[in-house]
Amino acid sequence: MGETITREYQYLYFYVDGNKKIPVVSGATRDLNLAVFPEKEIVGKIMNDFNIRTDLFVWIDGTEFLVKTN
């Protein structure tokens, strides 16, 4: 019988200020889709709560993805 292997992926949302990456939210998930394509309301809340005026990225296991551009 086959065994399903589930893995948790670590993620970190961040923005870039000058040449520094500023982390804002981190966590772990088993659903990569939710980390890379979060709900619009969550992205808006992160952008507003941290007063982000630049692009928002997510880092997942060594790979960076653009989540929202300003």
N, C-alpha and C positions, 0 to 999 in steps of 0.2 A: 504494500500500500504506500502511496506517495505521502510525503510529509510537507506541509506548507511552512515555509520559513518566512517569518515576518521580521522586519528590521526597522528600527527607529532611526530616522534621519535627523541629525542636528541641523538647526537653521538659525540664522542671524540676519535680521533686517538692519540695514545701515544706510547712511548717506555719506556723501563726500563733501568735505569742507576744505577748500584749498587742495592740498594733497594728502589730507588725513581722512581715514575712514572712521566715521563716528557711529558706534553701535547703538541701537535703540531698543530692539526687542529680540529675545532669543528663546529657543525652546526646542522641543523634539516632536516629531510627528511620524506616523506610518504612511500618511497620505501626501505624497509629493505634490499632487495637484493642488491641494489646499495651501501649501507653502509657496509655490511658485505663482499660482493664480488665486490670491486671496480675494474674499468678497470686497466689493467696492467700498462698503461702509467701514470695514476694518482698515483698509488703506487710508481712507479719509481721516479716520480717527488717529492713526499713527502720525500722519502728516500734520494734523492740527495740534495734537498733544505735544509734539516735539518741535513745533514751529519750523518744519522742514520746507525750505524754499528751493531745494535742488532735487535731483533725481533720487528715488528710493530703490534700493537694491536688496536682494536676498542672497545670502551665501549658504549653500548647502553642500556639505562634504567636499569642500575645495573648489566648487564651481559657483560663479556669481551670475545672477540673473537680474535684469532690469525689471522692476515691478511697476513703477510709475515714473513718468517723466514730467518735469515742470518746466 
